[in-house]
Amino acid sequence: MKKISGKDLLRIGFEENIILGTVLQFCENYQGNLNKGEVLSQLKKMVETPEFTPKESEFYDLAQQIIQLQKSLETDVIPLNESPTEFQIFGGEHIEEGALKQMQTAIKLPVSVAGALMPDAHQGYGLPIGGVLATKNAIIPYGVGVDIGCRMALSVYNIDELFFLENQAKFKRELIAQSNFGAGNGFRGQYKSDHEVLENKLFQENDLLRNLKDKAWAQLGSSGGGNHFVEFGIIEFAERDEVLNIDKGTYVALLTHSGSRGFGATIAGHYTQLAKKICKLPQEAKNLAYFDLNSTEGQEYWLAMNLAGDYASACHQIIHQKMAKALGAEVLATVENHHNFAWKETWNGEEVIVHRKGATPASKDVMGIIPGSMTAPGFLVRGKGNTEAIQSASHGAGRQMSRTQAKKEISTSDFKSILKDHNVTLIGAGLDEAPMAYKDIHQVMEAQKDLVDVVAKFTPKMVRMADDGSRED
């Protein structure tokens, strides 16, 4: 196995303390069959949750050492509440234990006011994906997430299904021509797009953002890696929608999912590390480190987060504008919503900061899009404003397999077979994004019928994703 360095361990989340030395010594003496990447993948899980390491694992003894050392390092920490507020769980029978434990920790923060777990929830870093947390005058960078402002955007065209079926070669050609995928990828020279978001004064006032402007410009209008996509599908309105002014029927639509690219990821990493230095929490809660919103650092992050959200929106606008122009299509309606963000809202009569990490805003009559998978339908929805859910809903079907598990358990032949069965054309994507890696969207929607009303159903037909397995979120 190639040597693992201290820099490798710092990169995956370990800090410069006695634990780092212990883990380095373990790596130097490691005699197992895993390669460097596989060992680092196992160690990364142990940064936050060493207690989840199974007894049969060759890393179990190391995990126990880490747990003991973490306890010895816990001095001058902010204690968690011993009697936390209860939080509502939607679709709990389909939510893994790790996500539940993370939410139980988050609700114990001294700044936590209310919480809720959406039916697509699964374990993440700090706040679980699918977690909603309301805090009192505090902002948690990892409560927002790495891909700040990640969102869905939908354009409904004046094109019928038959035209799409008869002209799939044209749609495929434009899908490839008008989209750009992969972690670190972007545009150069004459292919760069312009948008007013790049004129934001924060690019001059904040040193971190100033140094990121060129990267932001290069990646403007691109989609990144992971579960991000640009896809054509058929959207069906069972009845006329007066708000969107769309008649009953089926239409071709473009649906996109992506966020703030490397720009947002760098902001998230920088301010998370800063929060951890300022806000010392017990080991199980360290990734929930927060800023007082009135502090200089809190205001810096709040402004940077909002800029990253505006940037993510600009990326979608450019993709949708380019596609409509290329197709010569009239856009009948557009809907956009974001997740991985924090909002100032009123809850039970007081102003709170609502973190939705992988959760869709669902205030009364607010519209959103909840996708399934590349072979399962997504839904255009209208929020009901459910207070128990902190006016939120799921942001998708949610994973039921980790990426590693999906790659091990799903075969290429099974992947191709399910695509064929659903008549879906796929450009890019790996086994980790196969439909079988995701929960049943119908079960998820049933678990949140008190949170949203379905306005229309979107069925994917042609999907493009990153083809290199890259991730930024």
C-alpha positions as CSV (number, residue, x, y, z in Angstrom):
1,M,0.0,0.0,0.0
2,K,1.2,3.5,-0.8
3,K,2.2,5.5,2.2
4,I,-0.5,7.7,3.9
5,S,0.8,11.1,5.0
6,G,-0.4,13.5,7.6
7,K,-1.6,15.7,4.8
8,D,-3.8,12.9,3.6
9,L,-5.4,12.6,7.0
10,L,-5.8,16.4,7.4
11,R,-7.5,16.4,4.0
12,I,-10.2,13.9,5.1
13,G,-11.0,15.8,8.3
14,F,-8.5,14.8,11.0
15,E,-7.0,17.6,13.1
16,E,-3.5,18.3,14.2
17,N,-3.6,16.6,17.6
18,I,-2.7,13.4,19.3
19,I,-5.3,11.5,17.3
20,L,-3.5,12.3,14.1
21,G,-0.3,10.7,15.4
22,T,-2.2,7.6,16.5
23,V,-3.8,7.2,13.1
24,L,-0.5,7.8,11.3
25,Q,1.1,5.0,13.4
26,F,-1.8,2.7,12.5
27,C,-1.3,3.4,8.8
28,E,2.5,2.8,9.0
29,N,1.8,-0.6,10.6
30,Y,-1.2,-1.6,8.4
31,Q,-0.8,-5.1,6.9
32,G,-4.3,-5.5,5.4
33,N,-5.4,-6.0,1.8
34,L,-7.0,-2.5,1.2
35,N,-5.3,0.0,-1.0
36,K,-4.5,3.6,0.0
37,G,-7.8,5.0,-1.3
38,E,-9.8,2.3,0.4
39,V,-8.0,2.8,3.8
40,L,-8.6,6.6,3.6
41,S,-12.3,6.0,2.8
42,Q,-12.6,3.9,6.0
43,L,-10.7,6.4,8.0
44,K,-12.9,9.3,6.7
45,K,-15.9,7.6,8.3
46,M,-14.1,7.4,11.6
47,V,-13.4,11.2,11.7
48,E,-17.0,11.9,12.8
49,T,-18.5,8.6,13.9
50,P,-15.8,6.1,15.1
51,E,-18.5,4.5,17.3
52,F,-20.2,3.1,14.1
53,T,-17.1,0.9,13.3
54,P,-18.3,-2.7,13.5
55,K,-16.4,-5.1,15.9
56,E,-15.4,-7.4,13.0
57,S,-13.7,-4.5,11.2
58,E,-9.9,-4.5,11.1
59,F,-10.3,-0.8,12.1
60,Y,-12.3,-1.5,15.3
61,D,-9.4,-1.2,17.7
62,L,-8.2,2.0,16.2
63,A,-11.8,3.4,16.4
64,Q,-11.9,2.6,20.1
65,Q,-8.6,4.4,20.6
66,I,-9.9,7.4,18.7
67,I,-13.0,7.5,20.9
68,Q,-10.9,7.5,24.1
69,L,-8.6,10.2,22.8
70,Q,-11.5,12.4,21.7
71,K,-12.9,12.3,25.2
72,S,-9.5,13.3,26.7
73,L,-9.4,16.3,24.3
74,E,-12.8,17.6,25.2
75,T,-12.0,20.7,27.2
76,D,-13.8,24.1,27.2
77,V,-16.5,22.7,24.9
78,I,-20.0,24.1,24.6
79,P,-22.3,21.5,26.3
80,L,-25.3,20.0,24.5
81,N,-28.7,20.2,26.0
82,E,-29.5,17.2,28.1
83,S,-33.2,17.5,27.5
84,P,-33.5,18.3,23.8
85,T,-36.7,19.4,22.0
86,E,-38.6,16.7,20.2
87,F,-38.5,16.7,16.4
88,Q,-40.9,15.3,13.9
89,I,-40.0,12.4,11.6
90,F,-41.7,11.8,8.3
91,G,-41.4,8.3,6.8
92,G,-39.3,7.0,9.7
93,E,-39.5,3.4,8.6
94,H,-37.3,4.2,5.6
95,I,-34.7,6.3,7.4
96,E,-31.4,4.8,8.4
97,E,-30.2,4.9,12.0
98,G,-27.2,7.1,11.2
99,A,-29.5,9.9,10.0
100,L,-31.7,9.7,13.1
101,K,-28.6,9.9,15.4
102,Q,-27.3,12.9,13.6
103,M,-30.6,14.7,13.9
104,Q,-30.8,13.7,17.6
105,T,-27.4,15.4,18.1
106,A,-28.4,18.5,16.1
107,I,-31.5,19.1,18.1
108,K,-29.4,19.2,21.3
109,L,-27.4,22.3,20.2
110,P,-28.0,25.1,22.6
111,V,-29.1,27.3,19.7
112,S,-31.6,24.7,18.3
113,V,-35.3,25.7,18.4
114,A,-37.0,23.0,16.3
115,G,-36.2,20.2,13.9
116,A,-37.7,17.8,11.4
117,L,-36.5,14.8,9.3
118,M,-37.8,14.4,5.8
119,P,-38.6,10.9,4.3
120,D,-35.6,10.9,1.9
121,A,-33.2,11.5,4.8
122,H,-29.8,9.7,5.0
123,Q,-26.6,10.2,6.8
124,G,-24.3,13.1,5.8
125,Y,-21.8,15.4,7.6
126,G,-23.2,17.3,10.6
127,L,-26.8,17.7,9.8
128,P,-28.2,14.7,7.9
129,I,-29.2,15.1,4.3
130,G,-33.0,15.6,4.5
131,G,-32.6,17.3,7.9
132,V,-34.3,20.6,8.7
133,L,-33.1,22.6,11.7
134,A,-34.3,26.0,13.0
135,T,-31.9,27.9,15.2
136,K,-31.9,31.1,17.2
137,N,-29.7,33.7,15.6
138,A,-27.1,31.1,14.6
139,I,-25.9,29.8,11.2
140,I,-24.3,26.3,10.8
141,P,-22.1,26.0,7.6
142,Y,-22.5,22.2,7.6
143,G,-26.2,22.6,8.3
144,V,-26.3,24.2,4.9
145,G,-24.0,21.7,3.3
146,V,-21.1,21.7,0.9
147,D,-23.0,22.4,-2.3
148,I,-24.5,25.7,-1.2
149,G,-27.7,26.6,-3.0
150,C,-28.0,23.4,-4.9
151,R,-31.4,23.5,-6.6
152,M,-33.9,22.2,-9.1
153,A,-35.1,24.2,-12.1
154,L,-37.8,23.2,-14.6
155,S,-38.8,24.7,-18.0
156,V,-42.1,23.6,-19.6
157,Y,-42.0,23.9,-23.4
158,N,-44.7,24.3,-26.0
159,I,-43.6,20.9,-27.5
160,D,-45.7,17.8,-27.4
161,E,-44.5,14.3,-26.6
162,L,-44.8,13.0,-30.2
163,F,-42.4,15.7,-31.5
164,F,-39.8,14.6,-28.9
165,L,-40.2,10.9,-29.8
166,E,-39.7,11.6,-33.5
167,N,-36.7,13.9,-33.0
168,Q,-34.7,12.3,-30.2
169,A,-31.4,12.6,-32.1
170,K,-31.9,16.4,-32.1
171,F,-32.7,16.5,-28.4
172,K,-29.7,14.3,-27.6
173,R,-27.4,16.5,-29.7
174,E,-28.5,19.6,-27.9
175,L,-28.3,18.0,-24.5
176,I,-24.7,17.2,-25.1
177,A,-23.9,20.6,-26.7
178,Q,-25.6,22.8,-24.1
179,S,-24.4,21.1,-20.9
180,N,-21.0,20.6,-19.2
181,F,-20.3,18.1,-16.5
182,G,-17.6,16.9,-14.1
183,A,-15.9,18.1,-10.9
184,G,-13.5,20.9,-11.8
185,N,-14.8,21.3,-15.4
186,G,-15.9,24.5,-16.8
187,F,-15.6,26.8,-19.9
188,R,-12.8,28.7,-21.5
189,G,-12.4,31.7,-23.6
190,Q,-15.3,32.5,-26.0
191,Y,-17.4,29.8,-24.4
192,K,-17.6,31.5,-21.1
193,S,-21.0,33.0,-20.1
194,D,-21.6,36.4,-18.5
195,H,-24.2,37.1,-15.8
196,E,-24.8,40.0,-13.5
197,V,-24.1,37.7,-10.5
198,L,-20.4,38.2,-11.3
199,E,-20.8,42.0,-10.6
200,N,-21.7,41.4,-7.0
201,K,-19.6,43.8,-4.8
202,L,-18.6,40.9,-2.5
203,F,-16.1,39.8,-5.1
204,Q,-14.2,42.9,-4.3
205,E,-14.9,43.1,-0.5
206,N,-14.1,39.6,0.6
207,D,-10.6,38.2,0.0
208,L,-11.7,34.6,-0.3
209,L,-14.4,35.4,-2.8
210,R,-12.1,37.7,-4.8
211,N,-9.7,34.7,-5.3
212,L,-12.6,32.5,-6.4
213,K,-14.1,34.9,-9.0
214,D,-12.1,33.4,-12.0
215,K,-13.2,29.9,-11.0
216,A,-16.8,31.0,-10.6
217,W,-16.7,32.7,-14.1
218,A,-15.2,29.6,-15.7
219,Q,-17.8,27.2,-14.2
220,L,-20.8,29.5,-14.7
221,G,-23.5,27.5,-16.5
222,S,-22.0,24.1,-15.8
223,S,-23.4,21.2,-13.7
224,G,-20.6,19.5,-11.9
225,G,-20.6,15.8,-10.8
226,G,-22.3,13.5,-8.4
227,N,-26.1,13.3,-8.6
228,H,-26.4,16.5,-10.7
229,F,-28.2,16.2,-14.1
230,V,-29.7,17.9,-17.1
231,E,-32.6,15.9,-18.5
232,F,-35.5,16.0,-20.9
233,G,-38.8,14.4,-19.9
234,I,-42.5,14.5,-20.3
235,I,-44.5,16.5,-17.7
236,E,-48.2,15.6,-17.3
237,F,-50.8,18.0,-15.8
238,A,-53.9,16.1,-14.8
239,E,-55.9,19.4,-14.8
240,R,-55.3,23.0,-15.7
241,D,-53.1,24.9,-13.3
242,E,-54.3,28.5,-13.0
243,V,-51.1,29.8,-11.3
244,L,-48.8,28.6,-14.1
245,N,-51.5,29.2,-16.7
246,I,-50.9,25.7,-18.2
247,D,-53.8,23.6,-19.6
248,K,-54.3,19.9,-18.8
249,G,-52.1,17.7,-21.0
250,T,-48.5,16.5,-21.6
251,Y,-45.6,18.7,-22.5
252,V,-41.8,18.3,-23.1
253,A,-39.8,19.8,-20.2
254,L,-36.2,20.4,-19.2
255,L,-35.3,19.6,-15.6
256,T,-31.9,20.5,-14.1
257,H,-30.2,19.7,-10.8
258,S,-26.9,21.3,-9.7
259,G,-25.5,23.9,-7.3
260,S,-22.7,26.4,-6.8
261,R,-19.9,24.2,-8.1
262,G,-16.4,24.6,-6.8
263,F,-17.2,28.2,-5.8
264,G,-19.8,27.1,-3.2
265,A,-17.7,24.1,-2.1
266,T,-14.7,26.3,-1.3
267,I,-16.9,28.7,0.7
268,A,-18.3,25.8,2.7
269,G,-14.9,24.3,3.5
270,H,-13.4,27.6,4.6
271,Y,-16.2,28.7,6.9
272,T,-16.8,25.2,8.3
273,Q,-13.1,25.1,9.5
274,L,-13.4,28.7,10.9
275,A,-16.6,27.8,12.7
276,K,-14.9,24.7,14.3
277,K,-12.1,26.9,15.6
278,I,-14.5,29.4,17.2
279,C,-17.3,27.1,18.3
280,K,-15.9,24.1,20.3
281,L,-18.6,21.4,20.5
282,P,-18.4,17.8,21.8
283,Q,-16.9,15.3,19.3
284,E,-20.3,13.9,18.1
285,A,-21.4,17.5,17.2
286,K,-18.2,19.1,16.0
287,N,-19.5,19.2,12.4
288,L,-22.4,21.3,13.6
289,A,-20.1,24.2,14.7
290,Y,-22.0,27.5,14.3
291,F,-21.5,31.2,14.1
292,D,-23.5,33.8,16.0
293,L,-25.3,35.6,13.1
294,N,-24.3,39.0,14.7
295,S,-20.6,38.1,14.7
296,T,-18.2,39.3,11.9
297,E,-17.7,35.7,10.8
298,G,-21.4,34.9,10.9
299,Q,-22.2,37.9,8.7
300,E,-19.4,37.0,6.3
301,Y,-20.6,33.5,5.9
302,W,-24.3,34.6,5.5
303,L,-23.4,37.0,2.7
304,A,-21.1,34.5,1.0
305,M,-23.8,31.8,1.3
306,N,-26.4,34.0,-0.3
307,L,-24.0,34.9,-3.1
308,A,-23.3,31.2,-3.7
309,G,-27.1,30.7,-3.9
310,D,-27.4,33.4,-6.5
311,Y,-24.5,31.9,-8.4
312,A,-26.2,28.5,-8.5
313,S,-29.4,30.1,-9.8
314,A,-27.4,31.9,-12.5
315,C,-26.0,28.5,-13.6
316,H,-29.5,27.1,-14.1
317,Q,-30.7,30.3,-15.9
318,I,-27.8,30.0,-18.4
319,I,-28.5,26.3,-19.1
320,H,-32.2,26.9,-19.6
321,Q,-31.7,29.9,-21.8
322,K,-29.2,28.1,-24.0
323,M,-31.4,25.1,-24.4
324,A,-34.6,27.0,-25.2
325,K,-32.7,29.0,-27.9
326,A,-31.1,25.9,-29.3
327,L,-34.5,24.1,-29.6
328,G,-36.3,27.2,-30.8
329,A,-38.9,26.4,-28.1
330,E,-41.4,28.7,-26.3
331,V,-41.2,28.4,-22.5
332,L,-44.7,28.1,-21.1
333,A,-43.6,28.1,-17.4
334,T,-40.6,27.9,-15.2
335,V,-40.3,26.7,-11.6
336,E,-37.1,26.8,-9.4
337,N,-36.4,25.8,-5.8
338,H,-33.3,25.4,-3.8
339,H,-32.1,23.3,-0.9
340,N,-28.7,23.3,1.0
341,F,-29.4,26.7,2.3
342,A,-30.5,28.7,5.3
343,W,-33.4,31.2,5.4
344,K,-34.7,33.8,7.9
345,E,-38.2,32.7,8.7
346,T,-40.9,33.1,11.4
347,W,-41.7,30.0,13.4
348,N,-44.1,30.0,16.3
349,G,-44.0,33.8,16.3
350,E,-40.2,34.3,16.5
351,E,-37.5,34.8,13.8
352,V,-35.4,31.8,13.3
353,I,-32.7,30.6,10.9
354,V,-34.1,27.5,9.1
355,H,-31.4,25.2,7.7
356,R,-32.7,22.9,4.9
357,K,-29.9,20.5,4.0
358,G,-31.4,18.5,1.2
359,A,-34.9,19.6,1.9
360,T,-37.4,21.6,-0.2
361,P,-39.1,24.8,1.0
362,A,-42.8,24.0,1.3
363,S,-44.5,27.0,2.7
364,K,-48.2,27.5,1.8
365,D,-48.6,27.6,-2.0
366,V,-44.8,27.7,-2.6
367,M,-43.9,25.6,-5.7
368,G,-41.1,23.1,-5.9
369,I,-39.8,20.0,-7.7
370,I,-39.1,16.7,-6.1
371,P,-37.2,14.3,-8.5
372,G,-37.3,10.5,-8.2
373,S,-34.4,8.8,-10.1
374,M,-33.5,8.6,-13.8
375,T,-36.2,5.9,-14.3
376,A,-38.7,7.1,-11.6
377,P,-41.0,10.0,-11.9
378,G,-40.5,13.4,-10.3
379,F,-43.2,15.7,-9.1
380,L,-44.0,19.3,-9.4
381,V,-45.5,20.2,-6.0
382,R,-47.2,23.0,-4.1
383,G,-46.4,23.4,-0.4
384,K,-49.0,23.1,2.4
385,G,-47.1,25.1,5.0
386,N,-47.0,22.2,7.5
387,T,-45.5,23.7,10.7
388,E,-44.4,20.3,12.1
389,A,-42.2,19.9,9.1
390,I,-41.0,23.5,9.5
391,Q,-42.7,24.2,6.1
392,S,-40.4,21.7,4.3
393,A,-40.5,18.6,2.2
394,S,-38.0,16.1,0.8
395,H,-35.7,17.2,-2.0
396,G,-35.9,13.8,-3.8
397,A,-36.2,10.1,-3.3
398,G,-33.0,9.9,-1.2
399,R,-30.3,7.2,-1.3
400,Q,-30.9,3.8,0.1
401,M,-27.4,2.6,-0.9
402,S,-24.1,4.5,-0.4
403,R,-22.1,5.1,-3.5
404,T,-19.6,2.4,-2.5
405,Q,-22.4,-0.1,-1.8
406,A,-24.0,0.7,-5.1
407,K,-20.8,0.1,-7.1
408,K,-20.4,-3.3,-5.4
409,E,-24.0,-4.6,-5.5
410,I,-25.4,-3.2,-8.8
411,S,-24.2,-4.8,-12.1
412,T,-23.8,-3.0,-15.3
413,S,-26.2,-5.4,-17.0
414,D,-29.0,-4.7,-14.4
415,F,-28.4,-1.0,-14.8
416,K,-28.8,-1.1,-18.6
417,S,-31.8,-3.4,-18.3
418,I,-33.8,-1.0,-16.1
419,L,-32.9,1.9,-18.4
420,K,-34.2,-0.1,-21.4
421,D,-37.4,-1.2,-19.5
422,H,-38.2,2.5,-18.9
423,N,-37.1,3.8,-22.4
424,V,-34.6,6.1,-20.9
425,T,-31.6,7.3,-22.8
426,L,-28.6,7.9,-20.5
427,I,-25.5,10.0,-21.3
428,G,-22.8,9.5,-18.6
429,A,-23.4,8.5,-14.9
430,G,-21.9,5.5,-13.1
431,L,-23.3,2.6,-11.1
432,D,-23.4,4.8,-8.0
433,E,-26.2,6.8,-9.6
434,A,-28.2,3.7,-10.8
435,P,-32.0,3.9,-10.0
436,M,-31.7,1.0,-7.6
437,A,-29.4,3.1,-5.3
438,Y,-32.4,5.3,-4.5
439,K,-35.5,4.9,-2.3
440,D,-38.9,4.3,-3.9
441,I,-40.2,7.9,-4.7
442,H,-43.8,6.7,-4.4
443,Q,-43.2,5.7,-0.7
444,V,-41.4,9.0,-0.1
445,M,-44.3,11.0,-1.6
446,E,-46.9,9.0,0.4
447,A,-44.9,9.8,3.6
448,Q,-45.2,13.6,2.9
449,K,-48.8,13.9,1.6
450,D,-49.4,16.3,4.5
451,L,-46.6,18.5,3.4
452,V,-47.2,19.0,-0.4
453,D,-49.9,18.7,-3.1
454,V,-48.9,17.2,-6.4
455,V,-49.4,19.6,-9.4
456,A,-47.9,17.5,-12.2
457,K,-45.8,14.4,-12.8
458,F,-42.5,14.5,-14.7
459,T,-41.2,11.3,-16.4
460,P,-37.5,11.3,-17.4
461,K,-36.7,10.3,-21.0
462,M,-33.2,11.5,-21.7
463,V,-30.7,12.1,-18.9
464,R,-27.2,13.5,-18.9
465,M,-24.8,13.3,-15.9
466,A,-21.1,13.4,-15.2
467,D,-19.5,10.3,-16.7
468,D,-16.3,10.3,-14.7
469,G,-17.6,9.5,-11.2
470,S,-16.6,13.0,-10.0
471,R,-18.2,14.7,-7.1
472,E,-18.2,18.2,-5.6
473,D,-21.2,17.9,-3.3
